[in-house]
Every structure is written in structure tokens, then in C-alpha cells.
Amino acid sequence: VIGASLTSECGTEAQKQDLLPKIADGSLILAFAHSERQARFDLAKVATSAKRTPDGWRLDGQKTAVLDGNAAGQIIVSARNDDGKLYLFLVPRGAAGLTSRDYARLGGGRACNFDLNGVQLPADALLGDGSDALSAIEAAVDRAMAALGAEAVGIMQTLLDQTLEYTKIRKQFGRPLSANQVIRHRLADMA
């Protein structure tokens, strides 16, 4: 959700035509590396730096809690330039100077932390035209949070439906579990 949103919102026409079909068909997984230890959930606080070089860009910094970063073919990395703008860069997973520490998340899945030490990128690695990306990042994060909320509601509804069905077919002491008042109260609490 985040990678496609940022590509759609910030990318050039050529980047959109190249990346969005690959995201849609599943051949490209994008991770979003934005969170930093000192930011404390403030999307505007980014210390990772982007410096222009004769050949493109150089990125230096650290990113934390990158969801599914270990599975991504490319990582969208946020970095601040000397002009104060927040830019987004497409960084290939195996880029020189990019190291990661992968770990399991408590709720399942994987995340990783990235260190960017002199990661050299070509000029076309900049996602978009160089406009400040903060508003696009805020909108993409809002969409992702709404999607996670919808996923959670769907999971809870499925669990309620399965539990209700089970209490109708599971018998104890000669009658279905759903006939017990305590079970009905618990199902009402679940609903």
C-alpha cells in the first residue's frame, strides 16, 4: 500500500509506468524506510541525509522498523537534502553501503533496520521531481493505517463467525455449546 501510494503520488510518469505494473502483478515488492530512532513517530523528523554528487546522490543515515524490508526488491528511502526538503529515493536491495539487520515482529512477519553508509545512487533514483515529499508520506501512512484497521476488523469478524459456527456444532453434555448462557454472553462480548 505505501510503496504503490508513494510511487503513484511522487513518481515521474516514467517511474509510474515502470514500477506500478510490477507492484500490481507482484513481481516487485517495495519497502518504505522512513522511521528513525530519534523521530519518535514524528513523520517530519528525518536525519538521513541526501547529498548531490556529480553522478547522482549519496545517502547516509539509519532507518528502523522497516516492514518486510528483507523481502523487498527495492526500498523507498526518505532523506533530507541540504535545501531542507524531504526526498524519496529508490534504493536497490543489494546496493553498496546498505546493510540490514533482520528480525521477527511480535505479531508475525519480519522487519529490519537499515544502515546507509555512503550509498551511491544514480540521478534517476530520486522518486519524482524533487518536490518535498512530506505531504505524500503523511497521506500514504494514513492510507496504510486505514488498511491495517480494515484488515484487523476483517480478521475479528472471521474469528467471530468461525467461533459462532463452532459453538453450534460442538456438543457438550448432550447439547450444543451455543445453548449455554455463558457462551452466548462471551459471543456477545466478541461481537
C-alpha positions in Angstrom: 0.0 0.0 0.0 2.7 2.5 1.0 5.1 1.8 -1.9 2.4 2.0 -4.5 0.9 5.1 -3.0 4.2 6.9 -2.9 5.1 5.8 -6.4 1.7 7.0 -7.7 1.8 10.3 -5.8 5.5 11.2 -6.2 6.9 9.3 -9.2 7.5 10.7 -12.6 5.4 9.3 -15.4 8.3 7.1 -16.5 8.7 5.8 -12.9 5.0 5.1 -12.6 4.9 3.2 -15.9 7.9 1.2 -14.9 7.1 0.4 -11.3 3.3 0.3 -10.8 2.6 -2.7 -13.1 5.4 -4.6 -11.4 3.9 -3.8 -8.0 0.4 -4.8 -9.2 1.5 -8.1 -10.6 3.6 -8.9 -7.5 7.0 -9.1 -9.3 8.3 -6.1 -7.3 8.0 -5.7 -3.6 8.7 -2.2 -2.2 9.6 -1.5 1.4 9.3 2.0 2.9 12.3 3.0 5.0 11.3 6.2 6.8 11.2 5.7 10.6 14.3 6.7 12.6 15.1 6.2 16.2 15.1 9.9 17.2 11.9 10.7 15.4 9.5 9.2 18.0 6.7 8.8 15.4 7.1 12.3 14.0 7.0 11.8 10.2 8.7 15.2 9.6 11.9 14.3 11.7 14.3 12.7 9.3 18.1 12.9 9.9 19.1 10.6 7.0 20.9 12.9 4.5 20.9 13.0 0.7 23.8 14.8 -0.9 24.1 15.6 -4.6 27.2 14.1 -6.3 28.5 14.5 -9.8 27.0 11.1 -10.6 23.7 11.4 -8.7 23.2 11.1 -4.9 24.9 9.8 -1.7 22.7 8.7 1.2 23.9 8.4 4.8 21.7 7.5 7.8 19.8 4.9 9.7 16.3 3.6 9.3 14.4 1.4 11.8 11.4 -1.0 11.8 11.2 -1.3 8.0 8.3 -3.7 7.5 9.2 -6.6 5.1 12.5 -4.9 4.2 14.2 -8.2 3.9 11.8 -9.3 1.1 11.8 -6.1 -0.9 13.5 -5.8 -4.2 13.7 -2.1 -3.8 13.5 0.2 -0.8 11.9 3.7 -0.9 14.2 5.6 1.5 13.4 9.1 2.8 16.2 11.5 3.2 16.7 15.3 3.7 18.8 17.3 1.3 20.7 20.5 2.2 17.8 22.5 0.9 15.7 21.1 3.8 13.3 19.2 1.5 12.4 15.6 2.2 13.2 13.5 -0.8 12.4 9.8 -1.6 14.9 7.5 -3.3 14.6 4.1 -4.9 17.4 2.0 -3.4 18.1 -1.5 -4.8 18.2 -4.1 -2.1 21.8 -5.0 -2.7 23.2 -1.5 -3.0 26.8 -1.0 -1.8 26.8 0.7 1.6 23.4 -0.6 2.5 23.4 -3.1 5.4 20.4 -4.5 7.2 19.6 -6.3 10.5 16.5 -8.5 10.1 14.3 -9.6 12.9 10.9 -11.2 13.6 7.9 -8.9 14.6 5.9 -9.8 17.6 2.6 -10.1 15.6 4.2 -12.2 12.9 6.1 -11.1 9.8 9.6 -9.6 9.5 11.1 -6.2 9.8 14.7 -4.8 9.6 16.8 -1.9 10.4 18.9 -0.3 7.6 22.3 1.5 7.8 23.1 3.6 4.8 26.8 4.4 4.7 27.7 6.3 1.6 25.1 4.6 -0.6 25.7 5.9 -4.1 22.7 6.2 -6.4 22.3 7.5 -9.9 20.3 10.7 -10.5 17.2 8.8 -11.6 17.0 7.1 -8.2 15.2 10.2 -7.0 11.5 9.3 -6.8 9.7 12.2 -8.6 10.9 15.7 -9.5 12.5 16.8 -6.2 9.4 18.3 -4.6 9.1 17.9 -0.8 7.6 14.5 -0.2 6.3 15.0 3.4 2.6 15.5 2.5 2.8 12.4 0.2 4.4 10.4 3.1 1.6 11.6 5.5 -1.1 10.6 3.1 0.5 7.2 2.3 0.9 6.4 6.1 -2.8 7.4 6.7 -3.9 5.0 3.9 -1.8 2.2 5.3 -3.2 2.7 8.8 -6.7 2.6 7.4 -5.9 -0.6 5.5 -4.4 -2.2 8.7 -7.6 -1.2 10.6 -9.8 -2.8 7.9 -7.6 -5.9 7.9 -8.0 -6.1 11.7 -11.8 -5.7 11.5 -11.9 -8.4 8.8 -9.9 -10.8 10.9 -12.0 -10.2 14.0 -15.2 -10.8 12.0 -13.9 -14.0 10.6 -12.9 -15.2 14.1 -16.3 -14.3 15.4 -18.1 -16.1 12.6 -15.9 -19.3 13.0 -16.3 -19.3 16.7 -20.1 -18.9 16.4 -20.3 -21.7 13.9 -18.1 -24.0 16.1 -20.4 -23.4 19.2 -23.4 -24.5 17.1 -21.8 -27.8 16.1 -19.7 -28.7 19.1 -21.7 -30.6 21.7 -21.1 -31.0 25.4 -23.3 -32.7 27.8 -25.7 -33.6 25.0 -26.3 -30.1 23.7 -24.5 -27.5 21.6 -22.1 -25.1 23.3 -24.2 -22.2 21.9 -27.1 -23.3 24.2 -25.0 -22.2 27.3 -25.8 -18.7 28.5 -22.2 -18.0 29.5 -21.1 -18.9 25.9 -23.7 -16.6 24.5 -22.5 -13.7 26.7 -18.9 -14.3 25.5 -20.0 -14.3 21.9 -21.9 -11.0 22.5 -18.7 -9.6 24.0 -16.8 -10.7 21.0 -19.3 -9.1 18.6 
